[in-house]
Amino acid sequence: DPFADRCLAVLAFVVTLWITEALPYFATALLVPVLVVFMDVMRDPKHKHHPMSRVDAANFVLDHLVNHTTILILGGYAISAAFSRCKLEMWIASQLQKYFGHSPKLFILSIMFLGLILSMWISNHTAPVLCCSILMPVIRDYPTDSPFVKALLLGLAFGSNFGGMTTPIASMQNVLAVTYLDAAGLPVSFGEWILVALPFCIIGVLISWVVIITAIPPNDVDHIPVIMYTPDEAGLKPRDIAVIVLSLGTILLWSTFAYTSDTFGDLGGY
């Protein structure tokens, strides 16, 4: 029976990984449902001699583990943790200072877009915390009533709020909306959500920026201090590049899921 052979092959491979500790135990466990889908282990209940389609197999596996939306959220948290571990937000902020440090107004706009972009993938409540941590060395040298600081922090808040609208994983209300729409038979793909939300949010950020710098002109600052690095943080390391490539690859697959579902099965990654 080919299905039994595939099942035994998956079992032998997983047991080998556990015994050799080639991967951490939890990583091997998470690999099991992926292998079940890719190895066509599941039998089609209507056609006993044919494997279940990968879409159906992925849904079957996920239904016996967790909701596929939960896996999608975990993917967003994984990207968040990787960015934070590699301090990529520090590198991005230093590049923004390098190119826009001569113009406080443009620097505010760049930080707003940084909040927007980070909030798309690491949630709109985590992104502003990360951004504030890298901005603190800049803003703590200014008085508490500095118009520049007020405009900068307001801009970050508005940018992150708009970022929380851009993807299904950017905020919990988006997750709930996608879940209930899917349950009602009105599925919205990852790419469709971004296609509608991203232009709206970009325009919203630009309008917010104009309103902020008009209401609170940041005229008390003429340049942005350099965001300093410690020696071990200077430049992008191979690990950082790998994180960027893998994160962008994941985002690309999420966005093009409508064309890859036959191969990968489910948006959650199985």
Sequence and secondary structure as in RCSB ss.txt:
>XXXX:A:sequence
DPFADRCLAVLAFVVTLWITEALPYFATALLVPVLVVFMDVMRDPKHKHHPMSRVDAANFVLDHLVNHTTILILG
GYAISAAFSRCKLEMWIASQLQKYFGHSPKLFILSIMFLGLILSMWISNHTAPVLCCSILMPVIRDYPTDSPFVK
ALLLGLAFGSNFGGMTTPIASMQNVLAVTYLDAAGLPVSFGEWILVALPFCIIGVLISWVVIITAIPPNDVDHIP
VIMYTPDEAGLKPRDIAVIVLSLGTILLWSTFAYTSDTFGDLGGY
>XXXX:A:secstr
 HHHHHHHHHHHHHHHHHHHTSS HHHHHHHHHHHHHHTT SB SSSTTSB  HHHHHHHHHHTT  HHHHHHHH
HHHHHHHHHHHTHHHHHHHHHHHHHTT HHHHHHHHHHHHHHHHHHH TTTHHHHHHHHHHHHHTTS TT HHHH
HHHHHHHHHHHHHTTSSTTSSHHHHHHHHHHHHTT    HHHHHHHHHHHHHHHHHHHHHHHHHHS  TT SS  
     GGGSS  HHHHHHHHHHHHHHHHHHTHHHHHHHH STT  
